[in-house]
Amino acid sequence: MKKITFAILLMGNFIFAQSNHTVSFSGSSSDFNVAEKIWGGDDVDYYVTFDDTYMYFGAFRVNGSTFGGYDHFTIYLDSDPQSTLTSGNGNTTGMAWDSNTPTLPFNADHRFAIRNNTAGESFHHKYTGGSWQDQTSGNVSSFNQYTTAYALEIRIPKTSIDSANGIYFTMYMSYNGGFFGANDGSYPISISGSTVSGYFGGIGINAAGCTPINSSNTPITGTLTNTNPTANGKYAHIDINSGDFSVTGDIEIVSGGTSTITAGNSLTVDGTLTNNGAITLESTPTSYSSLIATIVAGSGTVNYNRSVNSYTNDATNNDNDLISAPVTGQPFGSFADANTNLLASGIERAFAPFNNTTGSGAYENYDTTDNASTLITPATGYRAATTDGGTLTFTGTVQTGDVSIDISTPGGGSIWNLIGNPYPSYIDAEAFLTHVVSTETSGERNIDLLDNTSGIYGYDGDASDGWTVITLANDAGQLIAPGQGFFVAADSNDVSAHNIEFTTAMRSTGSSDDFIENRSSQLTYLKLNAATANHSYNTEFYFDADASLGLDPGYDAQIWGGTAPNFALYSNLVQDNTGMPIALQALNTTDLANTVIPLGVNANAGEQLTFTISETTLPSTVNVYLDDTLNNTTTLLNTSDYVINPISDITGTGRFYIRFAQQALSTTDVDFDNLKIYTKTTPRALYVHGVLQGETTAKVYDLQGRLVHHSVLNSNNLVNQIDASDFSDGVYVVTLSNGVQEKSQKVIIR
């Protein structure tokens, strides 16, 4: 046995790796992996590793040397490491042992010792209450151990070292005359007398699969919780579970270190985030976490647990989700293996890009054979479904630069393209739509590359129409969640491909759902809903100073796919109406008074149908009426719903209109020019169509000036009908009067 008392300065580079390895002790250094050897010299090799539950330490004699019965393998740990070594709990003065009281480079919290003798003694002391407290039972600790003349191995539960996320540690052999097993040029510490300078790194002890790195004498912070990191700080664990936190400067997650960002919270690094551990971002069905960094470097992993809808095929769940990869570059085969809750049928998985090259386009599911090596790429949208409504784990690269993706209208194909947010953070929808595309010479924006009756179409996962539509009319304050896929329609007049661009400037923090509306309170809008017991559908109206009664490219958006489904509610344009079913119609702010908009309704006979205002920010002075021309009724939707029981199927437009009017108009405010007077041959009648305020009389004169009809019109009816069956063919003059205003118009009755 070699025993020396010495003072040495043996600082050098060394490679230290944590491989997250579970060790079974047999007294051989082969119990550990080669990468877990942190130093070897002076006939002693030292090993260390950990798994989810334990830390494992080993000291092995080599070159024919042996351990004596009273040689001690001693380990000191700081379980709450700080960037200033002597901060935090613990003490720099160690236990008096073998006639030595070591002075340590950090505030140690725990001391372990094990030796080879007939008793197989091992000891655990913890520094509490100003002294080292014995944690052992008699002379033997409760930890698993293995001792021979060649091997000293000990397994320590993480719970016994305060469930630390990271540690400082130092190790040496000692006997009652001094230290040994440390006279090698690569040893990372120096011992002078009983003063220990240097330590075996600042390491994390949670992340699996860390790449070997030099971590000797690395000052770290063990755990940072809901606090802004410090520039140039190194951390064993960053825990963000409440709030948005940021740093200007570089930071590092050290080897073995971890960071967890829970749903609705964020970390922003305006600098380089070096990740040598593992970063995990969480989400729920209603909230998502965000990571924003200028650069992400290092050898560690980034996982995003992205909430994905389940497939249940029932009336309350529209099944599936439209998603994108918040981190990318993973082969689909390994992704499928890691996510056993991804809906499967044989080798096929419910994970499908959208192929728009033929017909109306189609989702094409990946399978684990042909697509095993297919990479999951940034900005590509996928339709996906889980078996449990849980999360799918994406592992890969964080996009920290601008990302572009082609959209196209292939000949004979569909204008619809499924793309998605390529970042592990929210992006601002307004910034996305208005971004000027760098590859377009004419200064066109993303929105300008889309069909002029479209915008962003996000699947909202409810049982109504299923889509949230975002255009320039309502993009203010709207965020697109991490890992969110959505449809855009390429310009149908241009079959060439164009690059849609996502930029880092669009990135944002947030906490909202994926395409559950987060409208700005400054927007003026109304959301109208039609519902039966089994169906629900919405259509929307926005009032914007840049919009009009006609088609406003970038503002008005058609129903997804361009065709109204069997149950639907939509509108037509007020002017230049081509019959396009509009999901979101933008009008001018001046159109809040005296504007009538055609509604399209598809509904089944025998199912009670209810029209209601589901959301609105319209001024309180604006009345919203639903006109049913078949039933000749007008309903003020501000105060009540409109309910009907159709006796036949309802299809298309022509029966229902939504009308906006200023509230509480006096008779002097009524504009008679808006009243329409016309005739029909079947039935032979004269009609007055429009809103009447107050008592209005109708008089009909022939061309000789003789009064042939006089009646008081019903102000509750949108359309008043005057029987003309007894009128001779010819020209008549109709005069309307409310006592203040008067309108006359010639009509022909045949």
KAWO-V349506 format. One record per residue. N is the residue number from 1. PHI is phi in whole degrees, -180 to 180 (999 if undefined). Layout:
n=N phi=PHI
n=N phi=PHI
This chain:
n=1 phi=999
n=2 phi=-94
n=3 phi=-130
n=4 phi=-139
n=5 phi=-103
n=6 phi=-148
n=7 phi=-125
n=8 phi=-131
n=9 phi=-126
n=10 phi=-124
n=11 phi=-88
n=12 phi=-165
n=13 phi=-78
n=14 phi=-150
n=15 phi=-104
n=16 phi=-126
n=17 phi=-130
n=18 phi=-110
n=19 phi=-113
n=20 phi=52
n=21 phi=-116
n=22 phi=-86
n=23 phi=-107
n=24 phi=-109
n=25 phi=-81
n=26 phi=-138
n=27 phi=88
n=28 phi=-121
n=29 phi=-64
n=30 phi=-70
n=31 phi=-60
n=32 phi=-101
n=33 phi=-79
n=34 phi=-59
n=35 phi=-68
n=36 phi=-90
n=37 phi=-79
n=38 phi=-98
n=39 phi=-169
n=40 phi=-147
n=41 phi=174
n=42 phi=56
n=43 phi=66
n=44 phi=-134
n=45 phi=-108
n=46 phi=-111
n=47 phi=-131
n=48 phi=-153
n=49 phi=-159
n=50 phi=-159
n=51 phi=-132
n=52 phi=-66
n=53 phi=-117
n=54 phi=-130
n=55 phi=-107
n=56 phi=-125
n=57 phi=-124
n=58 phi=-144
n=59 phi=-125
n=60 phi=-128
n=61 phi=-77
n=62 phi=-132
n=63 phi=60
n=64 phi=82
n=65 phi=-78
n=66 phi=-134
n=67 phi=-86
n=68 phi=-80
n=69 phi=-64
n=70 phi=-120
n=71 phi=-76
n=72 phi=-108
n=73 phi=-92
n=74 phi=-115
n=75 phi=-130
n=76 phi=-115
n=77 phi=-125
n=78 phi=-108
n=79 phi=-89
n=80 phi=-132
n=81 phi=-60
n=82 phi=-124
n=83 phi=-63
n=84 phi=-96
n=85 phi=-57
n=86 phi=-96
n=87 phi=-88
n=88 phi=84
n=89 phi=-76
n=90 phi=92
n=91 phi=-151
n=92 phi=-83
n=93 phi=-96
n=94 phi=-84
n=95 phi=-74
n=96 phi=-74
n=97 phi=-156
n=98 phi=50
n=99 phi=63
n=100 phi=-129
n=101 phi=-120
n=102 phi=-70
n=103 phi=-102
n=104 phi=-103
n=105 phi=-80
n=106 phi=-139
n=107 phi=-76
n=108 phi=-79
n=109 phi=-104
n=110 phi=-136
n=111 phi=-132
n=112 phi=-122
n=113 phi=-143
n=114 phi=-142
n=115 phi=-144
n=116 phi=-94
n=117 phi=-150
n=118 phi=-64
n=119 phi=-85
n=120 phi=57
n=121 phi=-73
n=122 phi=-146
n=123 phi=-138
n=124 phi=-136
n=125 phi=-125
n=126 phi=-126
n=127 phi=-85
n=128 phi=-142
n=129 phi=61
n=130 phi=87
n=131 phi=-155
n=132 phi=-83
n=133 phi=-101
n=134 phi=-72
n=135 phi=-104
n=136 phi=-91
n=137 phi=-108
n=138 phi=71
n=139 phi=-101
n=140 phi=-124
n=141 phi=-72
n=142 phi=-86
n=143 phi=-86
n=144 phi=-65
n=145 phi=-152
n=146 phi=-146
n=147 phi=-132
n=148 phi=-142
n=149 phi=-68
n=150 phi=-115
n=151 phi=-143
n=152 phi=-128
n=153 phi=-125
n=154 phi=-143
n=155 phi=-113
n=156 phi=-119
n=157 phi=-62
n=158 phi=-61
n=159 phi=-63
n=160 phi=-83
n=161 phi=-118
n=162 phi=66
n=163 phi=50
n=164 phi=-64
n=165 phi=-89
n=166 phi=-156
n=167 phi=-144
n=168 phi=-100
n=169 phi=-150
n=170 phi=-140
n=171 phi=-140
n=172 phi=-163
n=173 phi=-102
n=174 phi=-142
n=175 phi=-145
n=176 phi=-73
n=177 phi=-114
n=178 phi=149
n=179 phi=-112
n=180 phi=-154
n=181 phi=70
n=182 phi=-149
n=183 phi=-101
n=184 phi=-134
n=185 phi=-65
n=186 phi=-96
n=187 phi=-66
n=188 phi=-83
n=189 phi=-128
n=190 phi=-122
n=191 phi=-125
n=192 phi=-121
n=193 phi=65
n=194 phi=-117
n=195 phi=-94
n=196 phi=-100
n=197 phi=-113
n=198 phi=88
n=199 phi=-159
n=200 phi=-80
n=201 phi=73
n=202 phi=-111
n=203 phi=-127
n=204 phi=-89
n=205 phi=-130
n=206 phi=-124
n=207 phi=-81
n=208 phi=-84
n=209 phi=68
n=210 phi=-74
n=211 phi=-74
n=212 phi=-58
n=213 phi=-140
n=214 phi=-78
n=215 phi=-121
n=216 phi=-66
n=217 phi=53
n=218 phi=-101
n=219 phi=-73
n=220 phi=-135
n=221 phi=-109
n=222 phi=-63
n=223 phi=-142
n=224 phi=-117
n=225 phi=-120
n=226 phi=48
n=227 phi=-142
n=228 phi=-65
n=229 phi=-63
n=230 phi=-101
n=231 phi=-54
n=232 phi=69
n=233 phi=-76
n=234 phi=-119
n=235 phi=-132
n=236 phi=-82
n=237 phi=-157
n=238 phi=-118
n=239 phi=-114
n=240 phi=-113
n=241 phi=-125
n=242 phi=-161
n=243 phi=119
n=244 phi=-112
n=245 phi=-129
n=246 phi=-152
n=247 phi=-148
n=248 phi=-103
n=249 phi=135
n=250 phi=-92
n=251 phi=-140
n=252 phi=-137
n=253 phi=-93
n=254 phi=-76
n=255 phi=-56
n=256 phi=82
n=257 phi=-87
n=258 phi=-140
n=259 phi=-143
n=260 phi=-126
n=261 phi=-120
n=262 phi=-85
n=263 phi=-57
n=264 phi=86
n=265 phi=-125
n=266 phi=-152
n=267 phi=-131
n=268 phi=-120
n=269 phi=-119
n=270 phi=-86
n=271 phi=163
n=272 phi=-96
n=273 phi=-99
n=274 phi=-92
n=275 phi=-111
n=276 phi=-104
n=277 phi=-124
n=278 phi=-145
n=279 phi=-110
n=280 phi=-123
n=281 phi=-112
n=282 phi=-111
n=283 phi=-150
n=284 phi=-126
n=285 phi=-61
n=286 phi=-122
n=287 phi=-159
n=288 phi=-138
n=289 phi=-91
n=290 phi=-134
n=291 phi=-127
n=292 phi=-126
n=293 phi=-144
n=294 phi=-69
n=295 phi=-139
n=296 phi=-118
n=297 phi=-125
n=298 phi=102
n=299 phi=-105
n=300 phi=-83
n=301 phi=-113
n=302 phi=-126
n=303 phi=-117
n=304 phi=-117
n=305 phi=-88
n=306 phi=-96
n=307 phi=-63
n=308 phi=-137
n=309 phi=-60
n=310 phi=-96
n=311 phi=-101
n=312 phi=-123
n=313 phi=55
n=314 phi=-133
n=315 phi=-73
n=316 phi=-96
n=317 phi=-139
n=318 phi=-79
n=319 phi=65
n=320 phi=62
n=321 phi=-150
n=322 phi=-104
n=323 phi=-131
n=324 phi=-137
n=325 phi=-90
n=326 phi=-73
n=327 phi=-133
n=328 phi=-133
n=329 phi=99
n=330 phi=-82
n=331 phi=-64
n=332 phi=-61
n=333 phi=-58
n=334 phi=-71
n=335 phi=-64
n=336 phi=-65
n=337 phi=-63
n=338 phi=-79
n=339 phi=-124
n=340 phi=-71
n=341 phi=-90
n=342 phi=-71
n=343 phi=-55
n=344 phi=-131
n=345 phi=-142
n=346 phi=65
n=347 phi=-87
n=348 phi=-85
n=349 phi=-124
n=350 phi=-79
n=351 phi=-150
n=352 phi=-140
n=353 phi=-73
n=354 phi=-109
n=355 phi=-97
n=356 phi=-105
n=357 phi=-79
n=358 phi=-135
n=359 phi=54
n=360 phi=-92
n=361 phi=88
n=362 phi=-156
n=363 phi=-77
n=364 phi=-125
n=365 phi=-63
n=366 phi=-77
n=367 phi=-126
n=368 phi=-82
n=369 phi=-103
n=370 phi=-69
n=371 phi=-109
n=372 phi=-57
n=373 phi=-99
n=374 phi=-68
n=375 phi=-80
n=376 phi=-83
n=377 phi=-106
n=378 phi=-71
n=379 phi=74
n=380 phi=-85
n=381 phi=-94
n=382 phi=-136
n=383 phi=-90
n=384 phi=-140
n=385 phi=-150
n=386 phi=-110
n=387 phi=-86
n=388 phi=-131
n=389 phi=69
n=390 phi=-90
n=391 phi=-114
n=392 phi=-107
n=393 phi=-93
n=394 phi=-99
n=395 phi=-122
n=396 phi=171
n=397 phi=-96
n=398 phi=-82
n=399 phi=-74
n=400 phi=-118
n=401 phi=-122
n=402 phi=-72
n=403 phi=-130
n=404 phi=-123
n=405 phi=-145
n=406 phi=-75
n=407 phi=-121
n=408 phi=-152
n=409 phi=-122
n=410 phi=-66
n=411 phi=-58
n=412 phi=77
n=413 phi=-112
n=414 phi=-102
n=415 phi=-78
n=416 phi=-87
n=417 phi=-127
n=418 phi=-99
n=419 phi=-126
n=420 phi=-167
n=421 phi=-63
n=422 phi=-89
n=423 phi=-109
n=424 phi=-82
n=425 phi=-151
n=426 phi=-66
n=427 phi=-125
n=428 phi=-84
n=429 phi=-64
n=430 phi=-64
n=431 phi=-64
n=432 phi=-66
n=433 phi=-67
n=434 phi=-96
n=435 phi=-62
n=436 phi=-81
n=437 phi=-75
n=438 phi=-68
n=439 phi=-88
n=440 phi=-98
n=441 phi=-71
n=442 phi=-90
n=443 phi=74
n=444 phi=-73
n=445 phi=-95
n=446 phi=-52
n=447 phi=-63
n=448 phi=-74
n=449 phi=-88
n=450 phi=-97
n=451 phi=-57
n=452 phi=-74
n=453 phi=-121
n=454 phi=-148
n=455 phi=-161
n=456 phi=-98
n=457 phi=-117
n=458 phi=-109
n=459 phi=-73
n=460 phi=-100
n=461 phi=73
n=462 phi=-100
n=463 phi=-97
n=464 phi=-96
n=465 phi=-69
n=466 phi=86
n=467 phi=-129
n=468 phi=-106
n=469 phi=-110
n=470 phi=-122
n=471 phi=-130
n=472 phi=-64
n=473 phi=-74
n=474 phi=-137
n=475 phi=-78
n=476 phi=-61
n=477 phi=81
n=478 phi=-84
n=479 phi=-118
n=480 phi=-107
n=481 phi=-70
n=482 phi=-58
n=483 phi=68
n=484 phi=-101
n=485 phi=-93
n=486 phi=-159
n=487 phi=-94
n=488 phi=-131
n=489 phi=-106
n=490 phi=-71
n=491 phi=-57
n=492 phi=-69
n=493 phi=-92
n=494 phi=-136
n=495 phi=-83
n=496 phi=-76
n=497 phi=-79
n=498 phi=-130
n=499 phi=-85
n=500 phi=-84
n=501 phi=-116
n=502 phi=-108
n=503 phi=-126
n=504 phi=-64
n=505 phi=-68
n=506 phi=-79
n=507 phi=-64
n=508 phi=-153
n=509 phi=-95
n=510 phi=-176
n=511 phi=-147
n=512 phi=-85
n=513 phi=-74
n=514 phi=-84
n=515 phi=62
n=516 phi=-93
n=517 phi=-59
n=518 phi=-126
n=519 phi=-67
n=520 phi=-67
n=521 phi=-66
n=522 phi=-85
n=523 phi=-76
n=524 phi=-108
n=525 phi=-152
n=526 phi=-140
n=527 phi=-115
n=528 phi=-104
n=529 phi=-125
n=530 phi=-121
n=531 phi=-146
n=532 phi=-118
n=533 phi=-65
n=534 phi=-117
n=535 phi=-138
n=536 phi=-151
n=537 phi=-149
n=538 phi=-119
n=539 phi=-137
n=540 phi=-129
n=541 phi=-133
n=542 phi=-120
n=543 phi=-115
n=544 phi=-136
n=545 phi=-65
n=546 phi=-96
n=547 phi=-106
n=548 phi=-145
n=549 phi=-77
n=550 phi=-97
n=551 phi=-75
n=552 phi=-119
n=553 phi=-56
n=554 phi=90
n=555 phi=-111
n=556 phi=-86
n=557 phi=-137
n=558 phi=-74
n=559 phi=-61
n=560 phi=-57
n=561 phi=90
n=562 phi=82
n=563 phi=-130
n=564 phi=-71
n=565 phi=-72
n=566 phi=-62
n=567 phi=-118
n=568 phi=-160
n=569 phi=-136
n=570 phi=-153
n=571 phi=-129
n=572 phi=-112
n=573 phi=-63
n=574 phi=-72
n=575 phi=-118
n=576 phi=55
n=577 phi=-74
n=578 phi=-104
n=579 phi=89
n=580 phi=-63
n=581 phi=-74
n=582 phi=-99
n=583 phi=-86
n=584 phi=-133
n=585 phi=-113
n=586 phi=-103
n=587 phi=-129
n=588 phi=-77
n=589 phi=-63
n=590 phi=-76
n=591 phi=-88
n=592 phi=-72
n=593 phi=-122
n=594 phi=57
n=595 phi=-121
n=596 phi=-114
n=597 phi=-120
n=598 phi=-67
n=599 phi=-110
n=600 phi=-107
n=601 phi=-135
n=602 phi=-117
n=603 phi=-153
n=604 phi=-92
n=605 phi=-65
n=606 phi=81
n=607 phi=-112
n=608 phi=-58
n=609 phi=-117
n=610 phi=-121
n=611 phi=-102
n=612 phi=-150
n=613 phi=-85
n=614 phi=-91
n=615 phi=-150
n=616 phi=-163
n=617 phi=-124
n=618 phi=-63
n=619 phi=-58
n=620 phi=-65
n=621 phi=-84
n=622 phi=-99
n=623 phi=-93
n=624 phi=-116
n=625 phi=-111
n=626 phi=-109
n=627 phi=-101
n=628 phi=-111
n=629 phi=-74
n=630 phi=-71
n=631 phi=-87
n=632 phi=55
n=633 phi=-127
n=634 phi=-129
n=635 phi=-120
n=636 phi=-81
n=637 phi=-72
n=638 phi=-59
n=639 phi=-116
n=640 phi=-156
n=641 phi=-82
n=642 phi=-112
n=643 phi=-122
n=644 phi=-135
n=645 phi=-121
n=646 phi=-65
n=647 phi=-91
n=648 phi=-142
n=649 phi=-60
n=650 phi=-107
n=651 phi=-141
n=652 phi=77
n=653 phi=-104
n=654 phi=114
n=655 phi=-99
n=656 phi=-109
n=657 phi=-137
n=658 phi=-107
n=659 phi=-132
n=660 phi=-106
n=661 phi=-146
n=662 phi=-70
n=663 phi=-74
n=664 phi=54
n=665 phi=-75
n=666 phi=-85
n=667 phi=-64
n=668 phi=-76
n=669 phi=-92
n=670 phi=-74
n=671 phi=-95
n=672 phi=-65
n=673 phi=-64
n=674 phi=-81
n=675 phi=-78
n=676 phi=-108
n=677 phi=-119
n=678 phi=-154
n=679 phi=-125
n=680 phi=-136
n=681 phi=-88
n=682 phi=-134
n=683 phi=-71
n=684 phi=-72
n=685 phi=-156
n=686 phi=-114
n=687 phi=-125
n=688 phi=-119
n=689 phi=-113
n=690 phi=149
n=691 phi=-84
n=692 phi=-110
n=693 phi=-111
n=694 phi=84
n=695 phi=-71
n=696 phi=-127
n=697 phi=-104
n=698 phi=-121
n=699 phi=-123
n=700 phi=-120
n=701 phi=-119
n=702 phi=-84
n=703 phi=-70
n=704 phi=-88
n=705 phi=84
n=706 phi=-83
n=707 phi=-75
n=708 phi=-108
n=709 phi=-158
n=710 phi=-147
n=711 phi=-155
n=712 phi=-98
n=713 phi=-79
n=714 phi=-86
n=715 phi=-71
n=716 phi=-82
n=717 phi=-96
n=718 phi=-72
n=719 phi=-122
n=720 phi=-105
n=721 phi=-110
n=722 phi=-115
n=723 phi=-65
n=724 phi=-119
n=725 phi=-64
n=726 phi=-94
n=727 phi=-81
n=728 phi=-75
n=729 phi=-60
n=730 phi=153
n=731 phi=-100
n=732 phi=-131
n=733 phi=-115
n=734 phi=-104
n=735 phi=-120
n=736 phi=-110
n=737 phi=-150
n=738 phi=-118
n=739 phi=94
n=740 phi=-121
n=741 phi=-117
n=742 phi=-146
n=743 phi=-136
n=744 phi=-125
n=745 phi=-152
n=746 phi=-81
n=747 phi=-135
n=748 phi=-114
n=749 phi=-113
n=750 phi=-124
